[in-house]
Structures are given as C-alpha cells and as structure tokens.
Amino acid sequence: MLILNKGFARLMLFNGDRRQFHYWAAYKMRFLALIPSIYSVHMLLKIYVIIFVLSVTPIFSQSSSHHVPDSLLEKSYDELFNRIKVENDQKMQDQYLRGFLVKAQKEKNWEEIVNGYKNYLHHSERKLRLIYSDSMVYASKKSGDSALIGSAYLTRGIVYYGEKENDKALDYYIKAYDYIKNTQDTYLKNKVKYMIGHIKYYLGYYDQAVRLFEQCIAYFKVANKRAYLNSLHSLALCYNRMGNYGLCSETNTLGLAEAKRLDNHSMDTYFTHSEGINHYHRENYDLAIKTLKETLSFIKDRGDFANVAVAYFYIGRSYWAMRQQEKALMYFKKVDNIFSKRGYIRPDLRENYELLIDYYKNKQNSKTELYYIKQLIKVDSVLNATYKYLSGKIYKEYSTRELVQQQAKIEKLLVKGKRKDSFLAMAGIIVLLFIMYGIYRHYRNRKKFAELMKEINTDKIPAKKKPSNPSKLAIKEEVAGTILKKLDEFEERKEYLQEDLTLVKLAASFNANNRYLSKVIAHYRQKGVVEYINDLKIDHIIQLLKHKKLYRNYTNKALAEEVGFSSTQRFVNAFKRRTGVSPTFFIGEINKGNYTGKSGIKP
C-alpha cells in the first residue's frame, strides 16, 4: 500500500499541478480511513482500483484547462524562474511553475526537473514540502549526478530542519555530504557544512559548530556575501552560548564592519540583536534593553516572530534584573502570546514561565499562577520533542513532575477550598503507608543485594549472548559487523564514561546511521540505547565500589560525575533499575561487611 501511495504522489507531482495533488490527497485520505475495516483481498483490490481512478481523473479532466502555452515553453529557464519570483497573482505563478517543470520534463533535463520541484517546494504549503523534496531526490537520482543528488538531499534536510526535526535533518545533511564530498562543487560542500553547523549548535556541540562556521566564513568571504555574513552571525551565536561574550562582541562588530565594506546590510539587525543578548549576559541591562528595542521594528516587519520572542524575553529579563518587575511582566507575557499563537519556544526562554509562576505565587494569585503552570507544562512538551538533546542540560527551577503536582494542588484549592482535616487524615495514612513500605523495602533490598552479589562475584561483566537468528536484523552483514566491532572497542576503551551520550552522538562518533546503530544494539546487546549506555556506567561504578573503599565515601553526585551522568537523579534511577537497590543502600551493605569479595555475601 505504501509503495502504491508513493507512486501516485510522484505521478501527481510529475504532472506539475499542485492543485491536482490536493485533489488526490483528499480522496486518498477518505479511502485509507476505510482500510482497517476491510479484511478480504477482493475488497482491498477494489479500494486500490478506486484510488487509482480518483488519482488519475484530475489529470485528464483538467488537462485542457491547465495546458502550458508554447510561448512559455520557448522561454529560458532563467526567464521563467524570474517570473515565478516576482509574480503576485497565484494563478499566473502556478502557470509559470508548471511551465518550468513541463519544459524540463520535455527536454529530459534532470537538473532543471530538480529545480522545477524546488520551485514548487518554495511556493507550496508547509505540509507539501517533504513530498516535493522527495520528488527532488527521485529526479536527481535519475540524473546520476552526485552534486545534484547531494543538493537534493541537502534540501530535504533543510525541510526537516525547518520542522525542528534535527536528528532527521542531520541524517540527510550527512547523506548530502557523502555525495558532494567527491565532487568539485565547493559551494555545495560549504553549504552542507553550514547546515551541519546549525545542527551541531542545536545539539550543544558548540566547539564543533564553531569549527564548521569558521570554515564557511573562510570560503564564503570570497564566494558569497550573504552566506559570509550569515556564517559570521552563526559564529557569534555559538560564542554567546559558550559564554565567551568577548568573542561574541568581536564577531558582531566584525560582521557590521564587513557588511559596510561589502555594502550588504541584510544582516545588520541580526548582529545588533545578537549584541543586545550579549549585553544582557554581561549585565549591561540598560544597554541590552536599548539595543534590543532598536531591532524590534525590523524583525517584526520581516515576520520573524522567533527573534521577536527572544528580544521580548531578554528585554523583560533585563528589567527583572533591574527590579522593575511590572515592566518585565509586560514583555514576558508577550513571549507567552507568541508561544500560544505560533508554538515557538527555545530552551533559554523556559525561564520566562518560571519567573511568571514565582511572581504570581508570591502575589497569591492562584488562578494566574495555575495558567502559567499549564503553559510551562506545554512548553516542556515542545522542548522535549524539539530540543530533546539539550533539554536535559537546562537548569529547571520546576521539573515537569513538580509542575503537574503543583497544578493539581492549586486546582484542588480553587475548586474545593482548604480542607485541613481531610488533608491531615490523608497525610497520616500516607505516613503510615510509607512506614510500612519502608519496612518492606528494607527486607526486599537485602534480598536483592544478596542476589546481586552472587551475580557480580567476578570482576568481569557477563559475556554477551549473541542472538541465535541474526538474519532478523535486516542489515547488511558487513555493516552490522563494522558497528559491532566499534561497539566492542567503545566498551573496551570505556568511552561510555562520557557525559550526556545519546544515540545521535554515538552514531556520529561511529560514523553510522542512527537507525542501524539502534538495531545492532537492540539485537546484539538485547537493550535499548539508553539502557545499554547506563548499564555500562553502572557496571563500572559497581566494580569501583567493590574494590576501592575511597569511592564508598563519595556522594551520589560525585559518583554520578565519575561515570558521566548529567544529573544525580538520572544516576540513582539507573543504578536502581540495574541493581534493584539504591547506591546508598548498596554502599551501606558493603560497609557493614555483608560482602566478602569472593562468594558475594557474608556467610
């Protein structure tokens, strides 16, 4: 069914009419909704036939009304492209879009066919862009031109980047570079580096991003003015995130000077905007407010709501630092308004909601406090999906769990009022349950500790059991073998002790595909990626605790840092999941002499 759908999608796109695709998509969705209730092969075949008829009908029924005039086909590609850019009338623009693509198809010019789909992509609804980028990749592969294929993959990656799907974007950027690296197209190579630099920036690999942007600056300084200025601005953003505010200011100043030299002022406001944020971090609050306010008019006119939200937050944060809370609140609420309307948020703007919650909590305005608690829960949901690789590094005054608890508490107070007696009775029951649970847990933990000591009475981690049926892996044997070899080296070198290891980071260090690496770990280690890394860390710390008394005096925080956990709680959770007991209990039992070092437990 999936293959058939892709075929129809490509058929519609090759016909060159965006509206025909909409007709097809609408009919397809109606009939796909019926499929779960269809069980017979006979009925399924009927559905395929109906979808096919409905898919191709628009092509013939509208062929006469959407005929491309010969006069358009006689124009050059440059002429058609320029008319597409400047045409304001939707119908006329559609005609030029269609004319460009039909001309390319008739001439079997694969490069211009790819450009034809790219034109549609830039002038289409957001939901269609991935489909047009898929057609670009399809057409580029027909050409066999590595540079063209790489360019198509790059565009697909940019579409995913616009959707904030950074892991998928990085995959396609890497594919693009694999095709482009052996060509002579240095412009495309540096364009890919620029986009990978932005992904590295979002993932928090600022040092790597800086190196990529520096390479782009060196190339684009001669090759492309706007790309050169963009690269300088991106470098300044990295320095700001790294806390190197001096270099950030130097880069912003250089960017403005170069813009003047090149007579290209397209990025002036963004350098100023960056410097405004820099002023806040350097505690020049008055200057931060003045500088950021200067940028608002320009970025609003450009519809750049993301940078408007960032400006609002740092203006508000500057007022807050100057103890002008009422002025600060006005800008914090503007940030919330953009989030409510546009769904835009980024990690550093999370504090906007913590400050609002604290303010209304101190004012004992439970209703407004509750509103911002609910908003912050939504914010965390977006951040965890969009910035999942950075969200664990953000300092959070309120965790999501605490917010949910606080929300429930306030809602209860607002709806039912204070019921002190009931609360005390419930608290008494809870205390009693905790006592009973504590007694039960103590005996349970003793039992688990004894079992654990029997299991780990040697210094070696148990041998890995390889699955009996590796054919289910569905990956080429040599690819799986290479990844497995790198996993063995990864374990032998104890590289798992690095902090904040993720699937994406591990795949990048292995130069492997995320999906393949995940499958190999699941198949050969019988674990998910996170569980696999965490268990290696915990096995390592257990060996240290067994044989080196010094480590038994460490706090949980120190132990967590020793094996590369980003937070104490994550370490404790991983230790409990692996062993069944807490680190504190484990150390206590060893110190009590309940471990002999040979048989595992005290006789």
Sequence and secondary structure as in RCSB ss.txt:
>XXXX:A:sequence
MLILNKGFARLMLFNGDRRQFHYWAAYKMRFLALIPSIYSVHMLLKIYVIIFVLSVTPIFSQSSSHHVPDSLLEK
SYDELFNRIKVENDQKMQDQYLRGFLVKAQKEKNWEEIVNGYKNYLHHSERKLRLIYSDSMVYASKKSGDSALIG
SAYLTRGIVYYGEKENDKALDYYIKAYDYIKNTQDTYLKNKVKYMIGHIKYYLGYYDQAVRLFEQCIAYFKVANK
RAYLNSLHSLALCYNRMGNYGLCSETNTLGLAEAKRLDNHSMDTYFTHSEGINHYHRENYDLAIKTLKETLSFIK
DRGDFANVAVAYFYIGRSYWAMRQQEKALMYFKKVDNIFSKRGYIRPDLRENYELLIDYYKNKQNSKTELYYIKQ
LIKVDSVLNATYKYLSGKIYKEYSTRELVQQQAKIEKLLVKGKRKDSFLAMAGIIVLLFIMYGIYRHYRNRKKFA
ELMKEINTDKIPAKKKPSNPSKLAIKEEVAGTILKKLDEFEERKEYLQEDLTLVKLAASFNANNRYLSKVIAHYR
QKGVVEYINDLKIDHIIQLLKHKKLYRNYTNKALAEEVGFSSTQRFVNAFKRRTGVSPTFFIGEINKGNYTGKSG
IKP
>XXXX:A:secstr
 HHHHHHHHHHHHHHT HHHHHHHHHHHHHHHTTGGG   HHHHHHHHHHHHHHHHHHHHHTTTTT   HHHHTS
 HHHHHHHHHH   HHHHHHHHHHHHHHHHHTT HHHHHHHHHHHHHTS GGGHHHHHHHHHHHHHHHT HHHHH
HHHHHHHHHHHHTT HHHHHHHHHHHHHHHTTSS HHHHHHHHHHHHHHHHHHT HHHHHHHHHHHHHHHHHH H
HHHHHHHHHHHHHHHHTT HHHHHHHHHHHHHHHHHHT  TTHHHHHHHHHHHHHHTT HHHHHHHHHHHHHHHH
HTT HHHHHHHHHHHHHHHHHTT HHHHHHHHHHHHHHHHHH    GGGGHHHHHHHHHHHHTT HHHHHHHHHH
HHHHHHHHHHHSTTTGGGS  SS HHHHHHHHHHHHHHHHH   HHHHHHHHHHHHHHHHHHHHHHHHHHHHHHH
HHHHHT SSS       S GGGG S HHHHHHHHHHHHHHHHTTGGGSTT  HHHHHHHHT  HHHHHHHHHHHS
SS HHHHHHHHHHHHHHHHHHH GGGGGS HHHHHHHTT SSHHHHHHHHHHHHSS HHHHHHHHHTT   SSSS
S  
